[in-house]
Each structure stands twice: as C-alpha cells, then as structure tokens.
Amino acid sequence: MPPVRVMLVDDMALVRSIVGRMLSEDPGIELVGTAANGREALDKLLELKPDVVVMDVAMPVLDGLTTLRHLMRTQPVPVVMLSARTREGSWETMEALALGAVDFVAKPSSIAELPLVMAELAVKIKTAAGVSFKKAPGGESEQGPKAPDQGRRLFKPAPGRARRELVVIGCSTGGPAALQTIIPAFPADLPAAVVVVQHMPTGFTGALSEHLAKRSVITVKHAVNGDLVLPGQVLIAPAGSDFYFDGGPGKLKVSVVNKKRSLAPGSFCPSVDKVMTSAAEHFGEKVLGVLLTGMGRDGALGMQEIKKRRGRTIVEAEESCVVFGMPKAALELGVADKVVPLQDIAQEIIKEL
C-alpha cells in the first residue's frame, strides 16, 4: 500500500520540525507539507492533496476549530487534532471532534513522552486515512445532532417489555462525535441510569462531560467515587481510573479508583469489558450494553457477560462507524442482539427500557 500522505499544521516551528521528522521516519507515512496556521493550510490543501491533516487547535491567523469547520464544509478530509492537556485545550478538542475531526492526540508534557505520543499519532493517522466521509463521524456531520428539545417529553415504556435499569455505552475512535448524536436525544425522564466508557487520555473526559451536558436535557455528570446510580442520569467514566459498581439494591453506587499505574500498549482504563462485567454482576438481566465505533476488541467480552445474565445488547452498524473494530468483535463473538446505525441508536435504547 502507498504511504499515507500527511499535511502537518502547527504554529510552532519546533513542533513542525520534530513531529514532521519523526512522522517521516515511518515508512507508512509521507509528510507532503506543513503550514503555520489554518489560513496557510487551506491555501495549500488543493495543491498538496493530503490523505490526512494533522492540526493544532490553538493557532494565530486562523485557529484549528475555524479551519476544521471550513474543511468539513468545502474540502472534507480526515483530520487528527494535536491537543494541549489544559482545561481549555480539552474543551476545544471536544468541539473539534463534534465538528468532524476523526481523532486527537494529546501533546506530550515532556520529552520522555514524545516516542509514545508519536507512536500513537502514527496509528491514528493510518486509521484516519481509512475513514470514508460517507459515514461521517457524527456531531455536525451528515447525520447531525438531534436537538435537545427532542428529548423533552414524558417517557412511556413499552408494555410487556422487560425493564432495563442500566445502560452501559462503550466507544473509542469516533466515539465523542457519536455520543453527540445519542446523549442529547435522551429525555430528561429516562427511566434508566447510563454509564459511558470512552477511550480517552486522562484529563479529557471532564470536558467530554461538560460538552454533552451543555447539549442535553438529561443530566450528564463526570463520575466521582461514590456517585449513586440513578435513572435519568448519565455518568461519564473518568479516564485513567478503574470504574466498577458497588453496593446493594436501591443504594448502588460507583467506585472510581485512580491507581496511577502505567498501562500496557493497546489497553485502556477504564476498560469497557470490566465495566460491562461489573454491571452484569450487579444488574443481571436489567443491563443493556451498547458498543459504538472504536478500534480494537474492548467490550466484546463484557457483552458476553451481559448475555450470560440475559441482558440485552446493541452494536453500531458498520455503515455509520468511523472504525468498526469494537462492534465487529462483538458480532464475531455472537453477543449482539441488534445492529443499528448511529442515528437510530438513541431510539433503539429507549425501546429497550
């Protein structure tokens, strides 16, 4: 296969030099050009014809978010954002993902982190190169978010249907944008608790929670240790912490434990598998597991545990996934009850409650 053609956009010459050099060392990547700001990037785009754009968020002249909006409207191309680990940087990253960026990489906080960050960036560039914008990644893409006021209605459960008291949603690459389609479509009186496990670097799930809360009528909260599991509330599992359920009927709560340990390559904390398994152990058949777009196999074994206890499962259809890895793994294991395109998943969840 030919190498992925990449354009790097960052206002810092040192970043362009170091990141550009390290990307060029990967035989699967060809650096076709750089730009110091969004305006320069837009001017060069037609000439360079990159397969993927790697772009900083905060830049002079034309910032990353404004550039991304223009790209998605006029010259759609897969974009991977370079994001600062600050509170402002994490919020802007969530906005970029909602606008259609495929993924992001957090900039290293030290030279020692650079090799791991560059390895992560190379993987995400190659993944982004395979994204088709016919199955755009949610947010303000082809499907677009459902307006929050669509959720303002009294919930009427289907008669004769087994009640599900907990919904566990797992996702990775493309997940933040997919969640922008699902969570705002939930009514405020949803008669089940929702837990979201999104693969993300530490420090970004708080901004994801705020971003979703701003657009939703249902309560959305970044989970903390001891939070009760309540209907009509979405808990976002904090990145970098173990997350599981604890307590008895009527007083079930979540345990959030930051062990501050390094993770093996390809592993995530919290793990969708572990959260779904804990949910199945405490809720049995009253659990609904949902797997959205994402790379890898995390969640398939968790869904298997849900099925063992007669719970229900939904996976996102390939046609709307940015990356079909996680849903595909569940299908291969034979543990998916329903396969549903992104735009229909919220209503499918509601039907199951």
N, C-alpha and C positions, 0 to 999 in steps of 0.2 A: 504493500500500500504506500502511496506517496505520503510524505510528511505533512502534518497539519500546518497550514500557513497562518501565522500569528502576527497581529499588529499589537504593540505594547504602547499604552497611553498612560503617562505619568509625568507630573510637572517637575519631579526631581531628577536631574541628570544622573546622579549617582545610582538611583533605583533603575533607571533605564539601562545604564551601563551594566550593573551587576546582574539584574534579573534577565536582561537580554542575553548576556553572555552565557549564563547558566542554562537558559532555555535552549540556546543554540547548540549546547553540548548534547542534547537529547536527539538521537537520530530520527525520532518520530515527529520532531517539531522543526519547522523552518521559520525563523524570525524574518518577516518580509519588510518590516519597517517599524518606526517608532514615532510618537507625537508627544508634544509637551502639554497639550490641553485638548479639550473636546473640539474646539474650532479647527485646529490643525488636523485632528483625526478625521473629521468629516470631510475636509478638503482632500485628504489623501486616500480615503476609503475606496473610491471608484478606481483609482489608479492601482492600488496595491491588491485589491480583491482578496482580503484575508478570509480564511475559513472561520477564525475565532478572533475576537478582540478581547484583550486583557486590559482593564481600565481602572485607574484610580477613581475614588469618589470625589475627594476634595481637590479641585484644581482651579487656577485662575482662568480668566477669559471666558471659558465655558466649562462648567463643572460636569462631573460624571452623570448625575441624575438628568440634567437637561440634555446632555448628549445622548443618553440612553433613550429618552423619550423621542428624540428626533430619529434615532436609528430605527426604533421599533415601528415608527410611522412611515418612514420613507425608504430605508435600506436595511431591512431585517437581517441581522447576523447574530450568531450566538456570542454572548458576552459573559466573561467571567470577571467579577469585580475584585479589585485589591482593596481591602478594608482595614481601617485603623481599629485597634482594640479599645477605643474610647467609647463613652456612652453615646456621644454624638455620632461617631463613626458607625456604631452598631445600628442606631436608628436609621441612618441613611442607607445602610446595607439592606435593611428590611424593605425600605421603599424601593430600592433598585430591584430586588427580587420580585416585588409586586408589579413593577413596571415591565418585567420580562427578562431580566438577567437570568442566565441559566444557573449560575452558582457563584460562590465567592471564596476567597482565601484571605484569612486574617494575616496582615503583615507581621513579620517576626518582631518580637520585642527585644531580641538580642541577636548577635552574630551567630551564637551557638544554635539558634533555632532555624537558621537560614536553610541548611540542607533538607530538613524535614518539610519546611514550608514549600521549597521548590519542588520536592518530590510530589507533594500534594497538588501543587499547581499544575504540574505536568499531567498528572492523571485527570484532573478536572478539565484541562484544555482538550485532551483527547476524547473525553466523554462529551463535552460540549460540541465538538466537531460532528458528532453523530446525531445531534438534535435536529429534528425537522420542525420548521415553524408552521407546518400544517397542523401539528399537535403542540401548539404554543403552550408555554408553562404557566397557565392560569393568570391570576392577577388582572391586569388591564389588557390582556391579550385577546385572542379571537373570542374566547368564551366570555370573558369579562366577569367581574364580581357581581353577585346578586346584591341589590340594595338592601341595607339593614332593615328598612321598614317592611320588607317582605316577611321578616320574622315576627312582626307584631301581630300575633293572633293567638287565640286560645288553642291549646293543644288538645286534640281529641284522639286518643289511642284507638287503634283498630280493634273492634270487638272480637273476642275469642283468641287473640294472639298472645303468645307468651310474652310477658313483660321483660325487658332488658333494663337493668338498673345502672349499668356502667358501659360506656363506650370507650375503648382504647384505640387511638389512632396512631399508627406508626408511619414515618416517612423520612426520606433523606433527600437526595438531589432532586430539586424541583418542588420539594415539599412546602416551603414557605409560601410560594405563589399558589399552590393547590389549596392550602389552608385558607387563603384569602377568598376562595370561592365557597368553601364549605362552612366555616365557622360563622360568618355573617348571615348565612341562610338559616341558622338555628333560631327558633323562637325563644323568647325570654323564659317561657314556662316549660322548657324541655324537661320531661319527667325522668331524666336520667343524668347522671354525672358523666363528664367527658374528661379523659386524660389524653394529652398529646405528647408523644415522644418523637422529637425531631432531631436527627443527627446534626449537630452544630458544634463549633468550638465554644469553649467556656466563655461566658460574657455576652453572648448574643441572644440567648433565649429570653432574657428580660425584655429586650427591645422587641422581639417577636410577640411577646405577650401584650405589650403596650400597643403595638401596631394592630393586632387583632381586636383588642378591646375597644380601640377608637372606632372601629368599623362595625361593631356587633352590638346587638341588643341583649344577647345572653352575656352573663358575667364571665369575663376572662381574667385569669389570675396566674401570675408566676408562682408556682408552688413553693411553699416553705415547709419545713419539718413540722408535723402535727396538724396540717390543714385537714379539715373534715371533708369527706367525700359526699358532696351534696348534689341533688338534682338541680338543673338549671345553672350549673357552673362548669366552666372549662378550666382545668388545671394544666398548665404547660410545665412539663418536667424540666428542671434546670439542667443544663449541660454540665458535665463534669462531676455529677453526683449520682450515686445509686438511688433508685427510686422503687419503693415497694409499698404494699398495703399492710395495715396493721390494725388490730382492734377487733371488736365484735359487732353483731348486728345493731344498727342504729347509731353506733359510735365509731364507725370505720374511719380511719384517718390514713394519711400518707406519711411514710418515713423518707426523708431526704437526707442522705449521708454523703458528705464530701470526704472521700478517703485520700484525696491529694496524691494519687498514685499515677504513674505513667501507664499509658495503655499500649497494648501490643498493636502493631500496624494492622489496619483494617478493622479494629474493634472500636466500639463506641460506648460511652457512658452518659446517660443510662442506655441499656440495651432494650430494644423493643421486645425481644424474646423474653427477657427476665420480667419486664413489667406485665406483659400479657400472661405469663405463667403465674405471677403473683395474683393478678386479677382473677384468673380461673380458679385458683386455690381458695380465694375468699368469696367469690360471687357465683361460682359454678355456672349453671345454665343461664344465669342472668347477665352474662357478659356478651357484648358484641365487639368483635375485633375487626379493625379496618386497616388495610395496608394500602398506602398510596405510593406514588412514584419514588424511586430510590435505587441506588446502586447496592449490589450485594444480596445477602440472603437473610438479614436480620428481620425477625418477625414470623418467619415460616414455622419455626419450631414452637413459638409462642401460640400461634394459631392452632397448631396441632394440640396443644394442651387445652385450649378453649373448646375444641371439638370433642376431646375426650370427655368433657363435662357437659356436653350437649349445648354449648353456647353456639352463637351464630357468627359467621364471618363474611366480610365483603372485601374484594380487592379491586383496585382501579384497573380499568381496561387499558390494554396496550395503546390503543389509538390516542389516548389523552396523556399518557405518561411521558415525562421528559426522559426518564430511564426506567425500563420495565423490569429491572432486576428483582426487587423485593416482591412485587405481586407475582411475577413469574415463578419465583421459588415456592410460593405458597400453592400455586396451581400445580406445579410439578409434584408437590408432596400430597396433593389431593385434599387440601384442607380449606378450599374456598367454596362457600355456598353460592356466592353471587359475584359476577364480574360486571362492573358498572363504570361507564365513562364519568369523568370528573364532574361534569355539570349536573349529573343526576345523583351523585353520592349523598348529598345532604338529605334529599327527599327519601332516598332509599334507607338511610339511617333512621329517619323519623318513622317510616313504615314499620320498622323492626321493633319499635318501642311500644 
